[in-house]
Amino acid sequence: MKTQTFIFLVNLLVVNFLNAQNEALSDNWETWFIASASQFRLPPPPPDKGEIAEILARQKALDSAQLQQITYWNAGAPSYRWQEMISKIWMSDALKNGLLSNMLLSVAVYDATVAAWDSKYAHRRRRPSAVDKRVKALVPLPESPSYPCEHSVAAGAASTVIAHFFPAMADSVGRLAQQVMASRVAAGVAFPSDVRAGFDLGKRIAEKEIERTKNFTAVPAWDGNVPEGPQYWKGKFAMLPMAGRWKTVVLDTGSQFRPGPPPDYAQDMAELKNHKPTFGSMANAFFHADHPFWDEVLHKKMFEYNIHLNPRLAAKMYAVSAIGMYDGFVACWDAKYAYWGIRPEQMDTTFRPVLFSSPPFPGYPSGHAAISSVHAELYAYFFPAEKPYFQKKAVEVAESRFQGGIHFRTDNDVALDLGKKVAAAIIRKLEIEKHHGKSNR
């Protein structure tokens, strides 16, 4: 009896979660960097002039490598593989436009996906297997109309953003996009004209959004002045000292939630020196020093809750998460270079951090803690039943920086609060859109 009651409560919790999630995120599809989805509505799809025959020929010629590509690109939401890719490469260009590229890929895919849905339901083209029973759907059949292909939309937007910010990868991502398109036709879930239209739509919207955001990180050059005094950060190279002035997406400016100045770190330094590292604390410090936890956990939760089966909702979560990271970074860097807070091993040169050396920028507030706090609050909004888990992980990440010896506890506490404020501003925008925006079906 107790087991049945427990199962009932769990099911009730899941139902409530899904209802809350759908109400919070799925009722409205406002775009970010384009005025509306309907302005990109496609003309009607062309009549079938040999497309069924082409699909059948491709399916007859399928080999094991092509079948593997179908499985690979069908995994997750349409942009899942592209999200994995950008999360691995944007840091290689962090000093220029890495963070902007990460944000823009997610937003462009989302805006293009919303535009795709406008065209899908304007034309309601049936999937190939519904038109001709000889065509076999080799993956689960999507519920939406066929035209334009949503995976090709994501490929067009994502490959265009990556090629723009990482020109050396242009040929590679172009070939990957062609693989995506070929895989959807061979899988029997899209016509050749669907994938061409989808790719072109994604590419066109990405190009528009690249142009719109071209001045986001165009700020005056740093004058090279570093404040002098025992309380200030000391270093030979200051990373992104002007990033706090970048144009934000939701926040008014990077300084909107700027915290007060750091304290006298005497007590913080004493606490840090008295901390005795353990195997567990060192493991936590090293794990979060260079591990994309928040990217991975979002992918995981999308799979667990089958969000990947809803391309628009998945794209919206990726976009909101990326905007949170971008605005949170700008807000954190604004505070870092407003105060130039000293690092522990600079304040006490006898102190040796577990993580060996500190990053090349001021310590106050902690970037890891701030971004983790933003993600935790946004993910709690996406998945309200798991709010305690996400908030606990944000504290764990923040603590890893103290355990690593490269941040004072105050750096982390202030950053966690800053991240909550940034996330709250984003959630307020989503709530306003939910109540006042219009649905595109």
C-alpha positions in Angstrom: 0.0 0.0 0.0 2.8 2.4 0.9 4.5 1.6 -2.4 1.4 2.3 -4.4 0.9 5.6 -2.5 4.5 6.6 -3.3 4.1 5.8 -7.0 0.9 7.8 -7.0 2.6 10.8 -5.4 5.5 10.6 -7.8 3.2 10.5 -10.8 1.2 13.4 -9.4 4.4 15.4 -9.0 5.4 14.6 -12.6 2.0 15.7 -13.9 2.1 18.9 -11.9 5.6 19.5 -13.2 4.7 19.1 -16.8 1.7 21.3 -16.4 3.8 24.0 -14.7 6.5 23.7 -17.3 4.1 23.8 -20.3 2.4 26.9 -18.8 5.6 28.6 -18.1 7.5 27.9 -21.3 5.3 26.5 -24.0 2.4 28.9 -24.4 4.3 31.5 -26.2 7.0 31.6 -28.8 8.3 35.2 -28.8 11.5 35.6 -30.8 14.6 37.3 -29.5 16.5 38.9 -32.4 13.9 38.9 -35.2 10.7 40.9 -35.1 8.4 38.0 -35.8 8.3 34.5 -37.2 5.8 35.3 -39.8 8.1 37.8 -41.6 10.2 34.7 -42.6 7.2 32.6 -43.7 8.2 30.4 -46.6 6.3 30.1 -49.9 4.3 26.8 -50.3 6.4 23.7 -50.9 6.9 22.6 -54.5 4.8 19.8 -55.9 6.4 16.4 -55.8 8.4 16.0 -59.0 10.3 12.8 -58.3 11.0 13.5 -54.6 9.4 10.3 -53.5 11.5 8.4 -56.0 14.6 10.1 -54.7 13.8 9.1 -51.1 13.1 5.5 -52.1 16.4 5.4 -54.1 18.3 6.7 -51.1 16.7 4.2 -48.7 17.5 1.3 -51.1 21.2 2.4 -51.2 21.7 2.9 -47.5 24.8 1.4 -46.0 25.9 1.0 -42.4 27.7 4.3 -42.3 24.6 6.2 -43.5 22.5 4.4 -41.0 24.9 5.5 -38.2 24.5 9.1 -39.4 20.8 8.8 -39.2 21.0 7.6 -35.7 23.6 10.1 -34.7 21.8 13.2 -36.0 18.4 12.0 -34.7 19.6 11.9 -31.1 18.2 14.6 -28.9 16.6 17.8 -30.1 17.5 19.1 -33.6 20.3 21.3 -32.2 21.6 18.8 -29.7 24.8 17.9 -31.6 25.4 21.5 -32.5 25.0 22.5 -28.8 27.6 19.9 -27.9 29.9 21.3 -30.5 29.7 25.0 -29.6 30.2 24.2 -25.9 33.5 22.6 -26.8 34.9 25.2 -29.1 33.7 28.7 -27.9 36.3 28.9 -25.1 39.1 28.7 -27.7 38.0 32.2 -28.8 37.0 33.5 -25.4 39.1 36.6 -25.7 37.2 37.8 -28.7 33.7 36.5 -29.5 33.5 33.1 -27.9 30.8 33.9 -25.4 28.8 35.8 -28.0 29.0 32.9 -30.5 27.8 30.5 -27.8 24.8 32.7 -27.0 24.0 33.5 -30.7 24.0 29.9 -31.9 21.4 29.0 -29.3 19.2 32.1 -30.0 19.5 31.8 -33.7 18.4 28.2 -33.7 15.5 29.0 -31.4 14.3 32.0 -33.5 14.7 30.0 -36.7 12.8 27.0 -35.2 9.9 29.3 -34.2 9.9 30.7 -37.8 9.9 27.1 -39.1 6.8 26.3 -37.1 5.0 29.3 -38.5 5.7 27.9 -42.0 5.0 24.3 -41.0 1.4 25.1 -40.0 0.8 27.6 -42.8 1.4 24.8 -45.3 0.8 21.5 -43.4 2.8 19.3 -45.7 2.5 15.7 -44.8 5.6 13.6 -44.1 6.9 11.4 -46.9 5.8 8.1 -45.3 2.2 9.5 -45.0 2.2 10.4 -48.7 3.6 7.1 -49.9 3.5 3.9 -47.8 6.6 2.6 -49.6 8.7 5.2 -47.7 9.8 3.8 -44.4 10.3 6.1 -41.5 13.6 4.9 -40.0 13.3 7.1 -36.9 10.3 8.0 -34.8 8.0 10.1 -36.9 7.8 13.7 -35.8 4.3 15.0 -35.0 4.8 18.3 -36.9 4.3 18.9 -40.6 7.2 18.1 -42.9 8.0 21.5 -44.4 10.5 22.9 -43.6 12.7 20.3 -41.9 13.5 21.3 -38.3 16.8 19.5 -38.2 17.9 21.3 -41.3 16.8 24.6 -39.8 19.0 24.0 -36.8 21.9 22.9 -39.1 21.5 26.1 -41.2 21.5 28.4 -38.2 24.2 26.6 -36.2 26.6 26.0 -39.0 26.3 29.7 -40.2 27.1 31.0 -36.7 30.1 28.7 -36.2 31.4 29.4 -39.7 31.2 33.2 -38.9 33.0 33.1 -35.6 35.4 30.3 -36.4 36.2 30.6 -40.1 38.7 27.8 -40.1 35.8 25.4 -39.4 33.5 26.7 -42.2 34.1 23.8 -44.5 33.8 21.2 -41.8 30.5 22.5 -40.4 29.2 22.9 -43.9 29.8 19.2 -44.6 28.2 18.3 -41.3 25.1 20.3 -42.2 24.9 18.4 -45.5 25.1 15.2 -43.5 22.1 16.3 -41.4 20.1 17.1 -44.4 20.9 13.8 -46.1 20.1 11.9 -43.0 16.6 13.3 -42.7 15.8 12.5 -46.3 17.2 9.0 -46.1 15.4 8.4 -42.8 12.1 9.0 -44.7 10.9 11.9 -42.5 11.7 14.8 -44.9 11.5 15.6 -48.6 14.6 16.9 -50.3 12.8 20.3 -50.7 12.0 20.3 -46.9 15.7 20.1 -46.0 16.8 22.7 -48.6 14.1 25.1 -47.4 15.0 24.4 -43.7 18.7 25.0 -44.2 18.2 28.2 -46.1 15.7 29.5 -43.5 18.1 28.8 -40.6 21.0 30.3 -42.5 19.1 33.4 -43.4 18.0 34.1 -39.8 21.4 33.4 -38.5 22.9 35.9 -40.9 20.3 38.5 -39.8 21.2 37.9 -36.2 24.9 38.0 -36.7 24.5 41.4 -38.3 22.2 42.6 -35.4 24.6 41.6 -32.7 27.8 42.6 -34.4 28.3 45.5 -32.0 27.5 43.7 -28.8 31.1 43.3 -27.8 32.4 46.5 -29.6 33.6 48.5 -26.6 36.4 51.0 -26.1 39.9 49.6 -25.8 41.1 49.2 -22.2 43.4 52.0 -21.1 45.7 49.6 -19.3 45.4 51.2 -15.9 45.4 48.8 -12.9 44.6 50.3 -9.5 47.5 50.1 -7.0 47.1 49.1 -3.4 47.3 46.1 -1.1 43.6 45.2 -1.7 43.8 45.1 -5.5 44.4 42.2 -7.9 47.8 42.0 -9.3 48.7 40.3 -12.6 50.6 40.7 -15.8 47.6 40.0 -18.0 44.0 41.1 -17.4 41.5 38.9 -19.3 38.6 40.8 -20.9 38.7 43.9 -18.7 36.1 45.6 -20.8 33.6 42.7 -21.0 31.4 44.3 -18.3 30.5 46.9 -20.9 29.3 44.5 -23.5 25.7 45.0 -24.7 23.4 42.6 -22.7 20.3 40.8 -24.0 17.9 41.1 -21.0 19.7 43.2 -18.5 19.7 47.0 -19.1 23.5 47.0 -18.6 26.1 44.9 -17.1 26.1 47.1 -14.0 22.4 46.8 -13.3 23.0 44.5 -10.4 26.5 45.5 -9.5 27.2 44.4 -5.8 28.9 46.6 -3.3 32.7 46.6 -2.9 34.5 43.6 -1.4 35.3 43.6 2.3 38.6 43.6 4.1 39.6 40.0 3.4 41.4 39.4 6.7 38.8 37.0 8.0 38.3 35.4 4.7 42.0 34.8 4.4 42.2 33.2 7.8 39.3 30.9 7.0 40.9 29.8 3.8 44.3 29.2 5.4 42.6 27.1 8.1 40.8 25.0 5.6 42.3 21.5 5.5 41.9 19.9 2.0 40.5 16.4 1.8 40.3 14.0 -1.0 36.6 15.0 -1.5 37.3 18.7 -1.4 40.2 18.4 -3.9 38.2 16.2 -6.2 35.3 18.7 -6.2 37.8 21.6 -6.9 39.4 19.8 -9.8 36.1 18.5 -11.3 34.5 21.9 -11.5 37.6 23.7 -12.6 37.3 22.5 -16.1 34.0 20.5 -16.5 30.9 21.7 -18.4 28.5 20.5 -15.7 25.6 22.9 -16.6 25.7 22.0 -20.3 25.7 18.3 -19.5 22.9 18.4 -16.9 20.6 20.4 -19.2 21.0 17.8 -22.0 20.4 15.1 -19.4 17.2 16.6 -18.0 15.9 17.2 -21.5 16.3 13.5 -22.2 14.8 12.5 -18.9 11.7 14.6 -19.4 11.5 14.0 -23.2 11.9 17.7 -23.9 14.0 16.7 -26.9 10.7 15.5 -28.6 9.5 19.1 -28.6 11.9 21.0 -30.8 10.6 24.5 -30.0 10.6 23.9 -26.3 14.1 22.4 -26.4 15.4 25.3 -28.5 13.8 27.7 -26.1 15.6 26.1 -23.1 18.9 26.2 -24.9 18.4 29.8 -25.8 17.4 31.0 -22.4 20.2 29.1 -20.8 22.8 30.7 -23.2 21.4 34.2 -22.7 21.6 33.6 -18.9 25.3 32.6 -19.3 26.0 35.6 -21.5 24.3 38.2 -19.4 25.5 36.6 -16.2 29.1 36.8 -17.5 28.8 40.4 -18.4 27.3 41.3 -15.0 30.1 39.4 -13.2 32.9 40.9 -15.3 31.4 44.4 -14.7 31.9 43.8 -10.9 35.3 42.2 -11.3 36.8 45.2 -13.0 34.8 47.8 -11.0 36.6 46.6 -7.9 39.7 44.6 -9.0 39.4 42.3 -6.0 42.6 40.6 -4.9 43.1 36.8 -5.1 44.1 34.8 -2.0 47.7 33.9 -3.1 48.3 37.6 -3.9 47.1 38.7 -0.5 49.2 36.2 1.3 52.2 35.0 -0.9 52.8 32.1 1.5 49.5 30.6 0.6 49.4 27.9 -2.1 46.1 27.2 -3.8 45.0 23.6 -4.4 44.4 24.6 -8.0 48.0 25.8 -8.3 47.3 29.2 -9.8 44.5 31.7 -10.2 42.8 32.7 -13.4 44.1 35.9 -15.1 41.4 38.3 -13.8 40.2 39.7 -10.5 38.6 37.4 -7.9 35.5 39.4 -6.8 32.9 38.1 -7.4 33.5 34.5 -8.6 32.6 33.8 -12.2 32.0 30.1 -11.6 29.6 30.8 -8.7 27.8 33.6 -10.6 27.2 31.6 -13.8 26.2 28.5 -11.8 23.7 30.5 -9.8 22.1 31.8 -13.0 21.9 28.3 -14.5 20.5 26.9 -11.3 17.7 29.4 -11.1 16.8 29.1 -14.8 16.9 25.3 -14.7 14.6 25.4 -11.6 12.2 27.5 -13.7 12.4 24.9 -16.5 12.2 21.9 -14.1 10.5 23.2 -10.9 10.4 19.8 -9.2 14.2 19.7 -9.2 14.8 23.2 -7.8 16.6 21.9 -4.6 18.9 19.8 -6.7 20.0 22.7 -9.0 20.4 25.1 -6.2 22.5 22.6 -4.3 24.7 22.1 -7.3 25.3 25.8 -7.6 26.5 26.0 -4.0 28.7 22.9 -4.7 30.3 24.6 -7.7 30.8 27.8 -5.7 32.4 25.9 -2.9 34.8 24.2 -5.3 36.4 27.6 -5.9 37.0 28.0 -2.2 38.2 24.5 -1.9 40.6 25.1 -4.8 42.0 28.1 -2.9 41.5 30.6 -5.7 38.4 32.4 -4.2 37.5 33.7 -0.8 34.1 32.6 0.5 32.8 36.2 0.1 33.6 36.1 -3.6 31.3 33.1 -3.9 28.5 34.3 -1.7 28.2 37.6 -3.5 28.4 35.9 -6.8 25.6 33.4 -6.0 23.4 36.4 -5.1 24.3 38.2 -8.3 23.4 35.1 -10.4 20.0 34.9 -8.7 19.3 38.5 -9.7 20.3 38.0 -13.3 18.2 34.9 -13.6 15.2 36.6 -11.9 15.3 39.4 -14.6 15.3 36.8 -17.4 12.4 34.9 -15.8 10.5 38.1 -15.4 10.8 38.7 -19.1 9.6 35.2 -19.8 6.6 35.7 -17.5 5.7 39.0 -19.2 5.8 37.3 -22.6 3.7 34.4 -21.3 0.9 36.7 -20.2 1.0 39.3 -23.0 2.6 37.6 -26.0 1.0 35.8 -28.9 1.3 32.1 -29.7 2.5 31.0 -33.1 0.6 27.8 -32.7 
